[in-house]
Amino acid sequence: MAHLWTVGPATVGEVLEALNRGSKRPLAYTTLMTILVRLHDKGFVTRTREARHFRYAAAFPEDALPAEIGRRELQRLIDRHGAGTLAGFAADLVGPDAELAGRLRALADREDP
């Protein structure tokens, strides 16, 4: 991901070359390809076909990663325990976290069937 954020869209071969250039223990092409495919499946990278290869790109800017991970974790909590549970957690937040509580309640309300 760091390479894609720094350099921009790249093929597996281009990323592999860059990563192996500064490494004592080189990665295998198939290892890196597996990692990029999994990142694509999880929505962290996008890809476009170029002849026989894919060109991978970061799906969002680097500074958006913490928020993206947080959103995914919140969604997993909602999926696992229900929106009402999340609303209960939000109700426990007070003081400086009160604004966050309001946003969590709004998210939970949107998810309630």
N, C-alpha and C positions, 0 to 999 in steps of 0.2 A: 504494500500500500504506500509506504514512504516513497518508493521509487516512482510510482504512478503520480503521486501528488507533486513530486519535485519535477519530473521530466514531462509528464503528460502521458497520453495514450501510448501503449507499447505492446509488442507481441511477446509471447512467452520467451522466445529466443533473445529478444532485446533485453528483457528484464533479467534473464538468466546470465547473460554476458555481463551486465552491470553488477549484479550481485556477486558473481564469481570473481570478478576483477579484484575485489578487495577482501577475498576470503581465503583462508588457509585450507579450508575443507569445502570443496566445490559442491554445489547442489546438482542433482540430476535433473535433466529436462522434464522427465515425467513427474518428479516430485513437485516442481514448480507449477507444472501444468495442472496437477491435481489441486494444489492450493488455489490457483486462480479460478478454476472451475467451481470450487466450493465457495469462494468469495462471490462469484457471480450468482450461484444458486441462492445465496443468502442476501443478495441485493447490495453488497458492498462495492461491487464493480459492475460496469456494463461492458458489453463487447460487440464489436462489429466484424463481420466477415471480410477478409481481404484475401482473395484467391483461396489458398488452402489453409490459411491461418486466421486466427482471431486477433484483433487488436483490442486490448483491455484498457479501460479507463476507470478512474475512481468515480463512484456514483455520486459523491458529494465532497465538498471541500474538507480538508483535514480538520479545521477548527469546528466543524459540525459533527465530528465523530462522537464526542461525549453525549451530546443531545440525542443523536441517533440511537446510541446504545441504551440510553435512558428510556427513550420511547419504546424500544423493543422489549426492555425488561418490564416496563409498566404494562404493556400489552400482554406479556406472558403471565403476569400476576392476575390481570383481569380474566384471561382465558382460563387460568387454573382455578382461581378462587372466586370469580365473579366481581362485577362492578360494585356491588354493595360492600364487599370487603374493602375495596380500595377507598370507597367513600368513608368508611369507618376510620381507616388510617388517616385520611385527610382531616377528619373531624378532630383528631387528636393533635393536630398541628396548631400552634398558637404563636403569638409574638411575631418575630421576624419571618417565620414560616407561614404566616397567615395567607399571604398572597399565593404561595405554592398550594396551600390547602384549597383555595378557591379554584385554582386551575385543575387540581386533581378531582375535585367534586364535579366540575364541568365535564371532564373526561369521562368520569364514571357515569354521569347522567346520559351522555351520548351513547354509552355502551349498553345501558340497561334496556332489555327488550320490552 
